[in-house]
Amino acid sequence: MSDLQHLILARLYERHPGLTQPLADSFAEAAYVCWARHHQPPVTVSLRRDNTEERRVADFPVPDERTRRAHANETDATEIGAYGVSLAAVEAVAGLVAVGRAETLTGADWYVSPSGGDIADLEDSIRLEVSGTDAGGSADIHQRLREKVAQAARGDSNLPAIAAVVGFKALEVAISSPVVRR
């Protein structure tokens, strides 16, 4: 694993101008809880985009009892953790960083833009729809990705969108190609 690049969730707020430190820390903490349900650190995560795969090492602290209790709601922890992992993944494979939270009915969760770009102009942004699953395999992840791509395409926005689905047990993140509103 030492030859692989890292998937870094720590200090996302330093690289993603649309995140605050407390929010980014919560995303990372929830992701660590979700991974720790099934794995011991470090883990190798497969980042799949189109027909390519990159493998990245994710190292994380084993959550203590207090942290596990704070994220005991599996649904919430999976959703919150998926935000952090997906943002780190699109940064790793596409150089995209969060510039803000997407509004309701846009068919997405976040606006992302190329790192170092103009974050004041959302017209140059891409919508990012995120989903996570605690269990299931690659087929389940890719089925959910198709659903999320369709959701993003129906969203009330003329901006292109991508979707990312995080499988915590499967150690996989599936990322779609850009789609536009239908």
N, C-alpha and C positions, 0 to 999 in steps of 0.2 A: 504494500500500500504506500510505501514511502515515496515512490516515483510519481504518484498521482498528484494532481493539483488539489487544492482544498476548496470545499464549499463552506464559506465563512458566514455564519449567522451573527457572530459577535460584532457589536458596534455597527449594525446596519445603518443607524441614523447618521453616522459619519459619511457614508457613501450615498445615501438616499435622502435628498433634501425634502422629500415629502413625509418623512418620519421624524417623530420626536424620540428622544432617548427612552422615556418610559414605555412608549408604544413598542418600539423596536425590541427592547429588553423583554417585554411580555411575549412578543412573537417568538423570540429565541427560546425563552423558558418553556413555553408550551410545546415547541418542537422537541426539545430535549425530553420532556415527559413522554411525548408520543413515541419517540424512538426507543426510549428506555423501557417501554412496555414490552418490547420484542427483542431488543438488541443491547449489547454492551458496546461502549465506545472503544475505539473509533469504528465507524461504519463506512462502507463504500456505497455511494449513492449513484444510481444510473440516471443521467439526464438525457432524455430522448426528445429529439426535435426533428421533425420530418423523418428522414431516413438515416439520421446520424445518432450516435450515442457517445456521450462523454461520461467517464466515470470520475467521480470526485470523492475525496475523503472528507468526512464530516466528523470532527472530534467534538465531544461535548461532555460537560460535567454530569455525572450521575445525579439525578435529582434526589434531594433528601425528602424525608417524610412530609415536612411542611410544604415543600414545593409540590409534591404529588397531591396533597390534599387541596392545595389552592387551585389545581387544575383537574380536580376529580370528575368534573362533568366531561365525559369523553367527547361528546359532540362539540362543545365549545372549545375544548383544548385542541381537537383535531382541526377545526376551522381556523383558530388563531395561530396554531403552529404552521398550518399550510400557508398562511400569509407570509410568514418569515422565510420558510423554505423556498416558496415559489419566487419571492423577490430576490433571494440570493441566487436562485437558479437562473432566472432571466438575466440577472447581472452577469453571471458566469458565462452563459452561452451566447448572449446577444448584446452585452454591454448596456442594458437598459436598467434604469434606476427609477424608483418611485418618486413622483413629483407631487402627488396628491391623491386623496381618496376620491373615488368616482361617486357621482350623485345617484340617488335611487332612480331606477328605471333605465339606466344607461346600458344595462346588460353586462356590467363589469363591476369590479371592486376597486380597482386602482387605475390611475393614469401613470404610465411609464414613458420615459424619454431617454434618448442616448445620454450617457454620462457626460457631463460637461456642457450639455446643451442649454438653451434658454428655457428655464423652468417657468417663466412668467407667461409664456404663450402656449396654452394647451392645444392649440391648433396643430402643433407639431408632435403631439403626444399620441400614444397608442393606449387603448383600453386593455386592461388585464383582468380577466375573470379567473378566479381562484377557487379550487375545491380541494378537499383532502379526504382521504379514507384511512381508517385505522387498520382495516383488515383487507383481505382480497389480494388478488394477484394482478399481473400485467394486463390480462384481458379485461378485468373489472376497471382498471385505471383508464384504459383506452376507450372503453364504452362510456365512462363518465366524461372523458375528454370530448367525445363526439357530442354529448349532451350540452356541455359547457360552450362549445363552439357554436352550436345552434342558438343557445341563449344569448350569446354575445352578438350574433348576427341579427337577432330580433330587437336588440337594445335601441333605445331612443337616443341615438348619437350617430353622426356621420363620420366619426373617427374610426380608423381600422382597429381591430381588436385581436388579441391572442388569448388563449386560455392555457392554464397550467393546472395539472392535477397531481397532487402529492400522495404517494402511497407509502405510509410510514412502515408498515410491516414488510412490504415488497422492496423497500429502499429504492424507489423509482419516482422520478418526476417526469411526466409527459407534458410537452409544450407544443402547442399547435402552430401552424403557419398563420399569418395574418388573415383575417376575414373582414369583410365590410358589411354594413347593414343591408338587409334585404328589403 
